[in-house]
Amino acid sequence: MPPLWIVLAAVFIDLLGYGLVIPLLPIAITRFGGSATLVGVLIAGYALLQGICGPLLGAISDRLGRRPVLLVCLCGTCIGYLLLGLAHSLEMLAIALLVDAVTGANLSTAQAYVADSTTPANRTRAFGLVGVAFALGVTAGPALGGGLSGLGTGVPALIAAALAFLNCVLMFAMLPESLPAEQRLQVRIQITSPLIFLRHGMALRRVLIPILCANLAFAGLQSIFPIFSHARFGWDASTNGLFFACVGVCAILTQAFLIGKLRTRFSDPQLARLGAGLSLLLPILAFVPASWMLYPLAALVAIGSNLCIPALASLLAERTNTHTYGRSMGLQQFTINAALIAGPLLSGFAYDQLGPAAPFVLGGVWAAIGMMSVPSSA
């Protein structure tokens, strides 16, 4: 099996396990006496900790290699899910989430492996395939978790632990190291403060800014859209689920097929601007007179987002020294997690204070800023 496909399998299984567990986590927390506030605090804390640990793990992989970091992270994920499946108290749930948040922040290392293993010409397509593995895991996880939950709320977590273990065995047996030893020796690990990574990130800020804007444009709308669609068109949970499934299919097809074909004709900055330009359609979603119009508009926006984000990831790699891909991919993960935390807060506030259309207009503003801030070249 080619190394890239092993890494893609790792991303898929990691996100499949996440999708299996996260929808059932609030049920488990409340079953042990936790409140809705505690649910929000733990899930937000999970995202925050992953955002902090992503750069740390990426920097460690620059010094020690990608393979050992990925193996340790998969073992930690396996242990975290096992603890979650066997949890009998809130304290045990919190420990399980802590373990999984720290070791589950391995997407930056997986992307660094992809950057090591690809040339600039095919790197954008490879990052698109990482996005496909990510999307498939996130899509399949909740559906599978819902079916398994009938056997007990802890069963999905135990299944996720078994998948992580199998993935770890596969990686140990078949995955070679992608970062040559001579390049690792050039790197000194600096893990004294997360602020170190923000300082190093200043050299990459011209790419990190559009990455932040592209993710802010969509992070908040995912949480607000069901409220908007119910209030505007009377959509229920099943209709919203169908809508998000259609958007997910567009995302998968774009990253699996379309971006590779377009990359042969356009540069990464051009693809990023094209994607951000399609995202400028976001405000129109708030004003369509009929619900069916949401589908073609959302499809175009999804295509735009999934052209923009892999192109920006490839552009970030081009601006990075070959032996520090882990650090730059970690900075990207930190930036994305910041958007995942701030986006829902900003969109929720805009919806309550300015009206239902405000989050969509705000998303369009973020897309415009992102399009204008894409650098012209590496």
C-alpha positions in Angstrom: 0.0 0.0 0.0 1.5 3.4 -0.9 2.5 5.5 2.1 0.1 8.4 1.2 -2.9 6.0 1.4 -1.8 4.8 4.8 -1.7 8.4 6.1 -5.1 9.0 4.4 -6.5 5.9 6.2 -5.1 7.3 9.5 -6.9 10.6 8.9 -10.2 8.8 7.9 -10.2 6.5 10.9 -9.3 9.3 13.3 -12.2 11.4 12.1 -14.5 8.4 11.9 -13.8 7.7 15.5 -14.4 11.4 16.3 -17.7 11.3 14.4 -18.7 8.1 16.2 -18.1 9.6 19.7 -18.8 13.4 19.6 -22.6 13.2 18.9 -23.1 10.8 21.8 -20.8 12.7 24.2 -23.4 15.2 25.5 -25.6 12.2 26.4 -22.8 10.6 28.3 -22.0 13.8 30.2 -25.6 14.4 31.2 -26.0 10.8 32.2 -23.3 11.3 34.8 -25.0 14.5 36.1 -23.3 17.1 34.0 -25.1 20.2 32.7 -25.5 21.6 29.2 -23.0 24.3 30.2 -20.4 21.6 31.1 -21.0 19.9 27.7 -20.2 23.2 25.9 -17.1 23.8 28.1 -15.7 20.4 27.5 -16.3 20.4 23.8 -14.9 24.0 23.4 -11.9 23.0 25.6 -11.3 20.0 23.4 -11.1 22.2 20.3 -8.9 24.7 22.2 -6.5 22.0 23.4 -6.2 20.5 19.9 -5.4 24.0 18.5 -2.6 24.4 21.0 -1.2 20.8 20.7 -1.2 20.7 16.9 1.8 23.1 16.5 3.6 21.3 19.4 3.2 17.9 17.7 4.1 19.3 14.4 7.3 20.8 15.8 8.2 17.5 17.5 7.7 15.7 14.2 10.2 18.1 12.6 12.8 16.9 15.0 12.0 13.3 15.7 10.3 12.3 12.4 6.6 12.0 11.3 6.3 8.2 11.8 7.0 8.1 15.6 4.7 11.0 16.3 1.9 9.5 14.2 2.3 6.2 16.0 2.3 7.7 19.5 -0.8 9.8 18.6 -2.7 6.8 17.3 -1.9 4.9 20.5 -3.1 7.8 22.6 -6.3 8.1 20.6 -6.9 4.4 21.1 -6.4 4.8 24.9 -8.6 7.9 25.0 -11.5 6.2 23.2 -11.1 3.1 25.4 -11.3 5.2 28.5 -14.3 7.0 27.1 -16.1 3.7 26.4 -15.4 2.4 29.9 -16.1 5.7 31.7 -18.3 5.5 34.8 -17.9 9.1 36.1 -17.5 12.7 34.8 -13.8 12.7 36.0 -13.1 9.7 33.8 -14.8 11.3 30.8 -12.7 14.5 31.3 -9.5 12.4 31.4 -10.5 10.5 28.3 -11.2 13.8 26.4 -7.9 15.2 27.6 -5.9 12.3 26.3 -7.7 12.3 23.0 -7.5 16.1 22.6 -3.7 16.0 23.1 -3.0 12.9 20.9 -5.7 13.5 18.4 -4.2 16.8 17.3 -2.1 14.9 14.7 -3.6 16.3 11.5 -0.7 18.7 11.3 1.8 15.9 11.4 -0.2 13.9 8.8 -0.3 17.0 6.5 3.5 17.4 7.1 4.0 13.8 5.9 2.0 14.6 2.8 4.1 17.8 2.2 7.3 15.7 2.6 6.1 13.1 0.1 4.8 15.3 -2.7 6.1 17.8 -5.2 4.6 21.3 -5.5 2.9 20.3 -8.7 0.8 17.6 -7.1 0.7 18.8 -3.5 -2.6 20.7 -3.8 -4.4 17.5 -5.0 -2.8 15.5 -2.2 -4.1 18.0 0.4 -7.4 17.7 -1.4 -7.4 14.0 -0.8 -6.6 14.6 2.9 -9.8 16.8 2.9 -11.7 13.9 1.3 -10.5 11.5 4.0 -11.5 14.1 6.6 -14.9 14.7 5.1 -15.7 10.9 4.7 -14.8 10.3 8.3 -16.9 13.1 9.7 -19.8 12.1 7.5 -19.7 8.3 8.2 -18.9 8.6 11.9 -22.2 10.1 13.2 -24.3 7.7 11.0 -22.4 4.7 12.2 -22.4 6.0 15.8 -26.1 6.4 15.8 -26.6 2.8 14.6 -24.2 1.4 17.2 -25.7 3.5 20.1 -28.6 1.1 20.4 -26.1 -1.4 21.8 -25.0 1.0 24.5 -23.6 4.5 24.7 -20.1 3.3 25.3 -20.1 0.9 22.3 -19.2 3.5 19.7 -16.2 4.7 21.7 -15.0 1.1 22.0 -15.4 0.5 18.3 -13.4 3.7 17.7 -10.7 2.4 20.0 -10.5 -0.8 18.0 -10.3 1.1 14.7 -7.5 3.3 16.1 -5.6 0.2 17.3 -5.9 -1.5 13.8 -4.7 1.7 12.2 -1.7 1.8 14.5 -0.8 -1.7 13.6 -1.1 -1.0 9.9 1.1 2.2 10.3 3.7 0.4 12.3 4.0 -2.4 9.8 3.9 -0.4 6.5 4.6 3.3 6.9 8.1 4.5 6.2 9.6 7.7 7.6 9.1 10.7 5.2 11.6 13.1 6.8 15.3 12.3 6.2 17.5 12.1 9.2 19.8 14.9 8.0 16.9 17.3 7.8 15.7 16.4 11.3 19.1 17.2 12.7 18.7 20.8 11.5 15.7 21.4 13.8 15.7 22.4 17.4 12.5 21.7 19.3 11.1 24.7 21.1 8.2 23.9 23.4 8.3 26.5 26.1 5.1 28.4 25.2 2.4 28.4 22.5 3.4 32.0 21.8 6.6 30.7 20.2 4.4 29.4 17.4 2.6 32.6 17.0 5.9 34.4 16.6 7.2 31.9 14.0 3.8 32.3 12.3 4.4 35.9 11.6 6.6 34.9 8.6 3.7 32.9 7.3 0.9 35.4 8.2 0.1 36.3 4.5 -1.1 32.7 4.1 -2.5 32.2 7.6 -4.8 35.2 7.4 -6.7 33.9 4.3 -6.8 30.5 6.0 -8.4 32.1 9.1 -10.9 34.0 7.0 -11.9 31.1 4.8 -12.6 29.0 7.9 -14.4 31.8 9.8 -16.7 32.2 6.8 -18.1 28.7 7.4 -17.5 27.7 11.0 -20.3 29.8 12.4 -22.8 29.1 9.7 -22.7 25.3 10.4 -24.1 26.0 13.9 -26.6 28.7 12.9 -28.0 27.3 9.6 -30.4 24.8 11.2 -31.9 27.7 13.3 -32.1 29.9 10.2 -33.7 27.2 7.9 -36.3 26.3 10.5 -37.3 29.9 11.1 -37.3 30.8 7.4 -38.6 27.7 5.7 -39.8 25.4 8.5 -37.1 22.8 7.9 -36.8 20.0 10.4 -33.8 18.0 11.5 -34.1 15.5 8.6 -34.3 18.2 6.0 -31.3 19.9 7.4 -29.5 16.6 7.5 -30.2 16.0 3.8 -29.0 19.5 3.0 -25.7 19.1 4.9 -25.2 15.7 3.2 -25.6 17.3 -0.2 -23.0 20.0 0.8 -20.7 17.2 2.0 -21.0 15.4 -1.3 -20.0 18.6 -3.2 -17.0 19.0 -0.9 -15.8 15.4 -1.4 -16.2 15.5 -5.2 -14.4 18.9 -5.4 -11.4 17.7 -3.4 -11.3 14.2 -4.9 -11.6 15.1 -8.6 -12.1 18.8 -9.5 -9.2 20.4 -7.7 -6.7 18.0 -9.4 -7.9 18.9 -12.8 -8.0 22.7 -12.1 -4.5 22.6 -10.6 -3.0 21.7 -14.0 -4.3 25.0 -15.3 -4.3 27.4 -12.4 -1.7 28.3 -9.7 -2.5 27.9 -6.0 -3.1 31.6 -5.5 -5.5 31.6 -8.4 -7.4 28.6 -7.1 -7.6 30.2 -3.6 -9.0 33.4 -5.1 -11.4 31.6 -7.3 -12.7 29.6 -4.3 -13.0 32.6 -2.1 -14.8 34.4 -4.9 -17.4 31.7 -5.0 -17.8 32.0 -1.3 -18.9 35.6 -1.8 -22.3 34.1 -2.7 -22.9 33.4 1.0 -25.0 36.5 1.7 -27.4 35.6 -1.1 -28.4 32.4 0.9 -30.1 34.6 3.5 -32.4 36.3 1.0 -33.6 33.5 -1.4 -37.4 33.4 -1.7 -37.7 29.6 -2.1 -35.9 26.9 -0.1 -34.9 24.9 -3.2 -32.6 27.8 -4.2 -30.4 27.1 -1.2 -29.2 23.8 -2.8 -27.4 25.2 -6.0 -26.1 28.2 -4.1 -24.7 26.1 -1.3 -23.2 23.7 -3.8 -21.3 26.6 -5.4 -20.2 27.9 -2.0 -19.0 24.4 -1.0 -17.1 24.0 -4.3 -15.4 27.4 -3.6 -14.5 26.5 0.0 -13.0 23.2 -1.0 -10.9 24.8 -3.8 -9.7 27.5 -1.5 -8.6 25.7 1.6 -6.4 22.9 0.0 -4.8 25.5 -2.3 -3.9 27.7 0.7 -2.5 24.7 2.6 -0.3 23.9 -0.5 0.8 27.6 -0.6 1.7 27.5 3.1 3.9 24.5 2.4 5.6 26.3 -0.4 6.5 29.1 2.0 8.0 26.7 4.5 11.5 25.2 4.8 11.3 21.5 3.9 12.4 20.4 7.4 9.8 22.5 9.2 6.6 21.4 7.5 5.3 20.1 10.8 5.5 23.5 12.5 3.8 25.3 9.6 1.0 22.6 9.4 0.7 23.0 13.1 0.2 26.7 12.8 -2.5 26.0 10.2 -4.2 23.6 12.6 -4.0 26.3 15.4 -5.5 28.8 13.0 -8.4 26.5 11.9 -9.2 25.6 15.6 -9.3 29.3 16.4 -11.9 29.8 13.6 -13.9 26.8 14.9 -14.1 28.5 18.4 -14.6 32.1 17.3 -16.9 31.4 14.3 -19.9 30.0 16.1 -19.6 32.7 18.8 -19.5 35.6 16.3 -22.3 34.1 14.1 -24.5 33.4 17.1 -24.1 37.0 18.4 -24.7 38.4 14.9 -27.9 36.3 14.5 -29.3 37.4 17.9 -28.3 41.1 17.7 -28.6 41.9 14.0 -31.0 39.4 12.5 -31.1 36.1 10.7 -29.2 37.4 7.6 -26.3 38.8 9.6 -24.2 35.6 9.9 -24.4 35.1 6.1 -23.4 38.7 5.4 -20.6 38.3 7.9 -19.5 35.1 6.1 -19.3 37.0 2.9 -17.2 39.7 4.5 -14.7 37.1 5.8 -14.6 35.5 2.3 -13.9 39.0 0.7 -11.1 39.7 3.2 -9.7 36.2 2.5 -9.8 36.7 -1.2 -8.0 40.1 -1.0 -5.3 38.8 1.4 -4.2 35.7 -0.7 -0.6 36.4 -1.6 0.3 36.4 -5.3 3.0 33.7 -5.1 5.0 31.6 -2.7 
